[in-house]
Amino acid sequence: MSADNLRPNQPVTIYDVAAAAGVSYSTVSRVLNGFEFVKESTRVKVMDAAERLGYVANLQARGLAGGRSNIIGLLVPVLDNSYVSEVMMGIDEALARAGFNLMLFTTHRHAGKEQQYASTIASMTDGLILLVPLESPIYLNAIRERNYPHVLVDQTDESGASASVSGTNWHGAYEATQHLIMLGHRRIGVITGLLELSSARERLNGYRAALQDYAIPIDESLIVEGDYLQPRGYEAAQELLKLRERPSAIFAMNDLSALGAMDAIRESGLSIPEDISLVGFDDIPQAAITHPKLTTVRQPLVQMGRIAVRLLLEQLDHPGSPPGHETLATQLVIRASSQPPR
């Protein structure tokens, strides 16, 4: 069959591809779904026919028929930073090994887009991974009611109804703050993440707990809300540096915010760590190559991505099973950006 023999204005179907390739419908289905147990010559013949006819899989119809699209959706806030890249690397590796493809949407931290994209992706994919999503019970409840497989990454769900993988945020922040206290710092500024995110709240609680355990009064003026992005880290550090009694150390609750803080500190004519010590969180690749190298709390970001895929595939293979939850240990990595105060 050639493209000229097809009915005008009618979409090409999988049956058309089977007829053009001279194979059965089930063989075409196995090839298009990526199954391995198909002869290479048959696979080439099917793919050539599909390309020649301009066949595009109707993913929505396939989902309604109860089949799998072999596509997993991924919602990320932004693409321009190493934190997202590291987690995505783990997700991509794990999906490739399992024979799944990835459909990516960028939300730019817009709650409306998260809700819209989650609904769109759910109609075209087998499951959804949400990387540090804003808390939105409306759309999360909607996909839970549909029993649609999904996993939250670096965000916990207090109800426990969504599968999730995260780091030990409270413990990591406690260790970072304790490290600065043990160096002799008493005025420790903090740049939080968006407090709509559970990870930011947990890290802030860890910071507060460390100060309390060492009998250091909590000064609310030293706590500035950030958004986990570098520009806001720069602005937040400027606010801390303008205080009548500026901090001798700053704990930025992610490395991107710490990089922004570095710029602000240098522009103020101060040195790191001689004038101000600086600690981050995540241990993205830039943390080890910036000057000075950044003391930070390491999260196993690539591993988090891999585990997110495993938790999602478990839901696909065992529908109705309770959602899985995993918490991965963080580790304080001491480098050159922290030292005792003058």
One Martini backbone bead per residue (centre of mass of N, CA, C, O) as a GRO file, in nm:
protein
  342
    1MET     BB    1   0.097   0.035   0.021
    2SER     BB    2   0.026   0.364  -0.043
    3ALA     BB    3  -0.046   0.691   0.006
    4ASP     BB    4  -0.240   0.702  -0.251
    5ASN     BB    5  -0.447   0.467  -0.134
    6LEU     BB    6  -0.554   0.651   0.060
    7ARG     BB    7  -0.784   0.808   0.226
    8PRO     BB    8  -0.891   1.108   0.228
    9ASN     BB    9  -0.869   1.259   0.539
   10GLN     BB   10  -0.740   1.001   0.667
   11PRO     BB   11  -0.606   0.835   0.907
   12VAL     BB   12  -0.348   0.652   0.987
   13THR     BB   13  -0.322   0.317   1.063
   14ILE     BB   14  -0.209   0.020   1.187
   15TYR     BB   15  -0.337  -0.141   0.951
   16ASP     BB   16  -0.190   0.005   0.722
   17VAL     BB   17   0.093  -0.074   0.811
   18ALA     BB   18   0.053  -0.380   0.797
   19ALA     BB   19  -0.016  -0.391   0.492
   20ALA     BB   20   0.248  -0.250   0.388
   21ALA     BB   21   0.443  -0.471   0.543
   22GLY     BB   22   0.317  -0.768   0.562
   23VAL     BB   23   0.178  -0.779   0.849
   24SER     BB   24   0.063  -0.789   1.151
   25TYR     BB   25  -0.083  -0.607   1.389
   26SER     BB   26   0.083  -0.725   1.633
   27THR     BB   27   0.360  -0.664   1.513
   28VAL     BB   28   0.334  -0.360   1.502
   29SER     BB   29   0.283  -0.322   1.803
   30ARG     BB   30   0.555  -0.436   1.901
   31VAL     BB   31   0.735  -0.235   1.754
   32LEU     BB   32   0.604   0.042   1.861
   33ASN     BB   33   0.655  -0.066   2.176
   34GLY     BB   34   0.962  -0.196   2.189
   35PHE     BB   35   0.994  -0.483   2.148
   36GLU     BB   36   1.253  -0.726   2.122
   37PHE     BB   37   1.089  -0.986   1.990
   38VAL     BB   38   1.205  -0.886   1.689
   39LYS     BB   39   1.295  -0.889   1.391
   40GLU     BB   40   1.490  -0.671   1.226
   41SER     BB   41   1.358  -0.688   0.946
   42THR     BB   42   1.071  -0.631   1.053
   43ARG     BB   43   1.122  -0.363   1.189
   44VAL     BB   44   1.214  -0.210   0.936
   45LYS     BB   45   0.956  -0.254   0.770
   46VAL     BB   46   0.762  -0.109   0.965
   47MET     BB   47   0.907   0.166   0.987
   48ASP     BB   48   0.899   0.231   0.686
   49ALA     BB   49   0.590   0.229   0.658
   50ALA     BB   50   0.527   0.445   0.870
   51GLU     BB   51   0.690   0.671   0.733
   52ARG     BB   52   0.558   0.664   0.448
   53LEU     BB   53   0.252   0.713   0.576
   54GLY     BB   54   0.255   0.895   0.840
   55TYR     BB   55   0.247   0.762   1.114
   56VAL     BB   56   0.050   0.832   1.414
   57ALA     BB   57   0.007   0.779   1.727
   58ASN     BB   58  -0.284   0.720   1.925
   59LEU     BB   59  -0.262   0.767   2.252
   60GLN     BB   60  -0.548   0.810   2.355
   61ALA     BB   61  -0.672   0.554   2.231
   62ARG     BB   62  -0.482   0.357   2.367
   63GLY     BB   63  -0.570   0.422   2.656
   64LEU     BB   64  -0.874   0.348   2.619
   65ALA     BB   65  -0.791   0.041   2.539
   66GLY     BB   66  -0.564  -0.038   2.776
   67GLY     BB   67  -0.296   0.047   2.694
   68ARG     BB   68   0.035   0.141   2.615
   69SER     BB   69   0.265   0.411   2.543
   70ASN     BB   70   0.560   0.425   2.669
   71ILE     BB   71   0.504   0.698   2.835
   72ILE     BB   72   0.655   0.957   3.034
   73GLY     BB   73   0.588   1.213   3.242
   74LEU     BB   74   0.741   1.551   3.295
   75LEU     BB   75   0.765   1.785   3.562
   76VAL     BB   76   0.926   2.104   3.548
   77PRO     BB   77   1.019   2.419   3.634
   78VAL     BB   78   1.311   2.406   3.494
   79LEU     BB   79   1.626   2.394   3.275
   80ASP     BB   80   1.867   2.611   3.393
   81ASN     BB   81   1.980   2.363   3.588
   82SER     BB   82   2.154   2.115   3.765
   83TYR     BB   83   1.942   1.993   3.937
   84VAL     BB   84   1.750   1.905   3.712
   85SER     BB   85   1.960   1.751   3.541
   86GLU     BB   86   2.031   1.530   3.747
   87VAL     BB   87   1.751   1.407   3.781
   88MET     BB   88   1.698   1.357   3.475
   89MET     BB   89   1.926   1.156   3.433
   90GLY     BB   90   1.802   0.932   3.609
   91ILE     BB   91   1.534   0.910   3.457
   92ASP     BB   92   1.641   0.850   3.171
   93GLU     BB   93   1.800   0.595   3.234
   94ALA     BB   94   1.564   0.425   3.353
   95LEU     BB   95   1.371   0.442   3.109
   96ALA     BB   96   1.558   0.319   2.896
   97ARG     BB   97   1.585   0.040   3.036
   98ALA     BB   98   1.252   0.004   3.031
   99GLY     BB   99   1.135   0.124   2.745
  100PHE     BB  100   1.094   0.438   2.781
  101ASN     BB  101   0.957   0.747   2.728
  102LEU     BB  102   0.976   1.113   2.717
  103MET     BB  103   0.765   1.378   2.853
  104LEU     BB  104   0.813   1.733   2.850
  105PHE     BB  105   0.743   1.986   3.108
  106THR     BB  106   0.734   2.342   3.170
  107THR     BB  107   0.619   2.558   3.447
  108HIS     BB  108   0.755   2.805   3.596
  109ARG     BB  109   0.604   2.803   3.874
  110HIS     BB  110   0.298   2.742   3.768
  111ALA     BB  111   0.012   2.626   3.892
  112GLY     BB  112  -0.166   2.626   3.635
  113LYS     BB  113   0.030   2.460   3.460
  114GLU     BB  114   0.041   2.210   3.629
  115GLN     BB  115  -0.257   2.140   3.600
  116GLN     BB  116  -0.273   2.136   3.291
  117TYR     BB  117  -0.042   1.932   3.232
  118ALA     BB  118  -0.140   1.697   3.402
  119SER     BB  119  -0.395   1.651   3.230
  120THR     BB  120  -0.260   1.614   2.954
  121ILE     BB  121  -0.060   1.385   3.020
  122ALA     BB  122  -0.273   1.175   3.126
  123SER     BB  123  -0.386   1.130   2.819
  124MET     BB  124  -0.073   1.019   2.699
  125THR     BB  125   0.020   0.847   2.951
  126ASP     BB  126   0.126   0.618   3.211
  127GLY     BB  127   0.282   0.856   3.368
  128LEU     BB  128   0.404   1.073   3.651
  129ILE     BB  129   0.658   1.322   3.708
  130LEU     BB  130   0.724   1.542   3.991
  131LEU     BB  131   0.928   1.824   4.022
  132VAL     BB  132   0.890   2.019   4.267
  133PRO     BB  133   0.596   2.075   4.335
  134LEU     BB  134   0.340   2.247   4.390
  135GLU     BB  135   0.093   2.275   4.612
  136SER     BB  136  -0.202   2.093   4.470
  137PRO     BB  137  -0.482   1.935   4.562
  138ILE     BB  138  -0.658   1.943   4.313
  139TYR     BB  139  -0.480   1.781   4.099
  140LEU     BB  140  -0.389   1.551   4.282
  141ASN     BB  141  -0.671   1.441   4.341
  142ALA     BB  142  -0.749   1.384   4.047
  143ILE     BB  143  -0.522   1.167   3.989
  144ARG     BB  144  -0.599   0.982   4.222
  145GLU     BB  145  -0.895   0.917   4.138
  146ARG     BB  146  -0.774   0.781   3.863
  147ASN     BB  147  -0.520   0.609   3.931
  148TYR     BB  148  -0.269   0.775   3.851
  149PRO     BB  149   0.049   0.742   3.799
  150HIS     BB  150   0.272   0.887   4.055
  151VAL     BB  151   0.557   1.115   4.137
  152LEU     BB  152   0.737   1.271   4.390
  153VAL     BB  153   1.010   1.511   4.384
  154ASP     BB  154   1.125   1.672   4.652
  155GLN     BB  155   0.834   1.591   4.773
  156THR     BB  156   0.588   1.581   5.015
  157ASP     BB  157   0.300   1.390   5.132
  158GLU     BB  158   0.108   1.406   5.407
  159SER     BB  159  -0.107   1.180   5.321
  160GLY     BB  160   0.044   0.944   5.138
  161ALA     BB  161  -0.100   0.919   4.835
  162SER     BB  162   0.185   0.978   4.719
  163ALA     BB  163   0.448   0.910   4.566
  164SER     BB  164   0.797   0.932   4.698
  165VAL     BB  165   1.111   1.130   4.674
  166SER     BB  166   1.370   1.213   4.917
  167GLY     BB  167   1.542   1.392   5.139
  168THR     BB  168   1.708   1.486   5.440
  169ASN     BB  169   1.629   1.794   5.508
  170TRP     BB  170   1.644   1.842   5.811
  171HIS     BB  171   1.921   1.712   5.863
  172GLY     BB  172   2.089   1.878   5.660
  173ALA     BB  173   2.031   2.156   5.792
  174TYR     BB  174   2.136   2.093   6.067
  175GLU     BB  175   2.429   2.030   5.983
  176ALA     BB  176   2.493   2.302   5.853
  177THR     BB  177   2.442   2.472   6.108
  178GLN     BB  178   2.629   2.319   6.300
  179HIS     BB  179   2.889   2.376   6.151
  180LEU     BB  180   2.883   2.685   6.200
  181ILE     BB  181   2.869   2.674   6.507
  182MET     BB  182   3.141   2.512   6.550
  183LEU     BB  183   3.308   2.757   6.423
  184GLY     BB  184   3.148   3.024   6.583
  185HIS     BB  185   2.876   3.095   6.484
  186ARG     BB  186   2.575   3.319   6.551
  187ARG     BB  187   2.522   3.478   6.278
  188ILE     BB  188   2.282   3.312   6.076
  189GLY     BB  189   2.193   3.322   5.770
  190VAL     BB  190   1.890   3.267   5.562
  191ILE     BB  191   1.798   3.103   5.250
  192THR     BB  192   1.522   3.007   5.129
  193GLY     BB  193   1.269   2.859   4.998
  194LEU     BB  194   0.979   2.791   4.899
  195LEU     BB  195   0.725   2.761   5.145
  196GLU     BB  196   0.536   2.572   4.963
  197LEU     BB  197   0.765   2.376   5.016
  198SER     BB  198   0.857   2.111   5.204
  199SER     BB  199   1.166   2.134   5.185
  200ALA     BB  200   1.186   2.425   5.297
  201ARG     BB  201   1.052   2.375   5.570
  202GLU     BB  202   1.242   2.151   5.670
  203ARG     BB  203   1.503   2.323   5.660
  204LEU     BB  204   1.409   2.545   5.851
  205ASN     BB  205   1.364   2.355   6.094
  206GLY     BB  206   1.660   2.260   6.113
  207TYR     BB  207   1.781   2.536   6.172
  208ARG     BB  208   1.619   2.600   6.429
  209ALA     BB  209   1.703   2.348   6.593
  210ALA     BB  210   2.005   2.411   6.611
  211LEU     BB  211   1.986   2.676   6.761
  212GLN     BB  212   1.833   2.566   7.008
  213ASP     BB  213   2.044   2.344   7.093
  214TYR     BB  214   2.266   2.607   7.121
  215ALA     BB  215   2.131   2.864   7.245
  216ILE     BB  216   2.028   3.036   6.990
  217PRO     BB  217   1.879   3.294   6.896
  218ILE     BB  218   1.606   3.378   6.698
  219ASP     BB  219   1.641   3.579   6.405
  220GLU     BB  220   1.415   3.690   6.175
  221SER     BB  221   1.607   3.883   6.004
  222LEU     BB  222   1.784   3.617   5.904
  223ILE     BB  223   1.515   3.542   5.742
  224VAL     BB  224   1.497   3.468   5.390
  225GLU     BB  225   1.303   3.444   5.118
  226GLY     BB  226   1.310   3.226   4.854
  227ASP     BB  227   1.325   3.010   4.523
  228TYR     BB  228   1.590   2.840   4.425
  229LEU     BB  229   1.716   3.089   4.277
  230GLN     BB  230   1.973   3.294   4.188
  231PRO     BB  231   1.854   3.585   4.186
  232ARG     BB  232   1.724   3.562   4.474
  233GLY     BB  233   1.988   3.499   4.622
  234TYR     BB  234   2.108   3.776   4.569
  235GLU     BB  235   1.886   3.950   4.704
  236ALA     BB  236   1.889   3.814   4.986
  237ALA     BB  237   2.185   3.880   5.051
  238GLN     BB  238   2.153   4.185   5.042
  239GLU     BB  239   1.962   4.201   5.283
  240LEU     BB  240   2.163   4.082   5.491
  241LEU     BB  241   2.399   4.297   5.440
  242LYS     BB  242   2.206   4.553   5.542
  243LEU     BB  243   2.231   4.495   5.815
  244ARG     BB  244   2.347   4.629   6.094
  245GLU     BB  245   2.402   4.315   6.171
  246ARG     BB  246   2.568   4.113   6.009
  247PRO     BB  247   2.642   3.819   5.906
  248SER     BB  248   2.898   3.557   5.926
  249ALA     BB  249   2.672   3.369   5.791
  250ILE     BB  250   2.540   3.160   5.515
  251PHE     BB  251   2.239   2.971   5.452
  252ALA     BB  252   2.169   2.810   5.160
  253MET     BB  253   1.899   2.594   5.053
  254ASN     BB  254   2.072   2.616   4.783
  255ASP     BB  255   2.311   2.643   4.539
  256LEU     BB  256   2.188   2.865   4.366
  257SER     BB  257   2.159   3.066   4.597
  258ALA     BB  258   2.462   3.064   4.668
  259LEU     BB  259   2.562   3.185   4.400
  260GLY     BB  260   2.413   3.451   4.438
  261ALA     BB  261   2.547   3.524   4.708
  262MET     BB  262   2.834   3.546   4.606
  263ASP     BB  263   2.790   3.796   4.431
  264ALA     BB  264   2.693   3.985   4.658
  265ILE     BB  265   2.942   3.969   4.839
  266ARG     BB  266   3.152   4.073   4.633
  267GLU     BB  267   3.004   4.346   4.564
  268SER     BB  268   3.053   4.436   4.880
  269GLY     BB  269   3.371   4.366   4.940
  270LEU     BB  270   3.367   4.069   5.021
  271SER     BB  271   3.481   3.764   5.167
  272ILE     BB  272   3.528   3.412   5.088
  273PRO     BB  273   3.537   3.332   5.431
  274GLU     BB  274   3.655   3.578   5.589
  275ASP     BB  275   3.372   3.740   5.624
  276ILE     BB  276   3.190   3.504   5.487
  277SER     BB  277   3.016   3.229   5.523
  278LEU     BB  278   2.920   2.942   5.303
  279VAL     BB  279   2.615   2.747   5.251
  280GLY     BB  280   2.463   2.476   5.097
  281PHE     BB  281   2.236   2.273   4.875
  282ASP     BB  282   2.301   1.941   4.686
  283ASP     BB  283   2.562   1.925   4.504
  284ILE     BB  284   2.630   2.051   4.249
  285PRO     BB  285   2.879   2.069   4.021
  286GLN     BB  286   2.957   2.379   4.083
  287ALA     BB  287   3.044   2.350   4.385
  288ALA     BB  288   3.344   2.222   4.303
  289ILE     BB  289   3.435   2.492   4.097
  290THR     BB  290   3.413   2.716   4.258
  291HIS     BB  291   3.510   3.043   4.405
  292PRO     BB  292   3.499   2.894   4.639
  293LYS     BB  293   3.443   2.604   4.742
  294LEU     BB  294   3.140   2.453   4.833
  295THR     BB  295   2.971   2.420   5.104
  296THR     BB  296   2.754   2.127   5.145
  297VAL     BB  297   2.459   1.936   5.076
  298ARG     BB  298   2.422   1.615   4.979
  299GLN     BB  299   2.237   1.495   4.705
  300PRO     BB  300   2.106   1.209   4.530
  301LEU     BB  301   1.988   1.302   4.239
  302VAL     BB  302   2.011   1.067   4.040
  303GLN     BB  303   1.884   0.858   4.232
  304MET     BB  304   1.610   0.994   4.255
  305GLY     BB  305   1.532   0.948   3.960
  306ARG     BB  306   1.544   0.638   3.962
  307ILE     BB  307   1.338   0.591   4.192
  308ALA     BB  308   1.098   0.726   4.060
  309VAL     BB  309   1.073   0.514   3.838
  310ARG     BB  310   1.035   0.265   4.014
  311LEU     BB  311   0.775   0.364   4.158
  312LEU     BB  312   0.613   0.386   3.893
  313LEU     BB  313   0.642   0.093   3.783
  314GLU     BB  314   0.506  -0.039   4.025
  315GLN     BB  315   0.226   0.080   3.959
  316LEU     BB  316   0.198  -0.048   3.677
  317ASP     BB  317   0.240  -0.354   3.777
  318HIS     BB  318   0.064  -0.272   4.064
  319PRO     BB  319  -0.232  -0.208   4.086
  320GLY     BB  320  -0.335  -0.077   4.406
  321SER     BB  321  -0.089  -0.026   4.540
  322PRO     BB  322   0.088   0.120   4.758
  323PRO     BB  323   0.259   0.392   4.790
  324GLY     BB  324   0.580   0.487   4.764
  325HIS     BB  325   0.857   0.565   5.004
  326GLU     BB  326   1.162   0.767   4.985
  327THR     BB  327   1.462   0.830   5.186
  328LEU     BB  328   1.758   1.009   5.140
  329ALA     BB  329   2.067   1.060   5.226
  330THR     BB  330   2.260   1.306   5.352
  331GLN     BB  331   2.572   1.517   5.306
  332LEU     BB  332   2.832   1.674   5.438
  333VAL     BB  333   3.039   1.913   5.249
  334ILE     BB  334   3.360   2.022   5.310
  335ARG     BB  335   3.497   2.332   5.222
  336ALA     BB  336   3.616   2.669   5.152
  337SER     BB  337   3.343   2.853   5.245
  338SER     BB  338   3.427   2.765   5.548
  339GLN     BB  339   3.490   2.942   5.862
  340PRO     BB  340   3.594   3.102   6.108
  341PRO     BB  341   3.549   3.380   6.254
  342ARG     BB  342   3.710   3.682   6.324
   0.00000   0.00000   0.00000
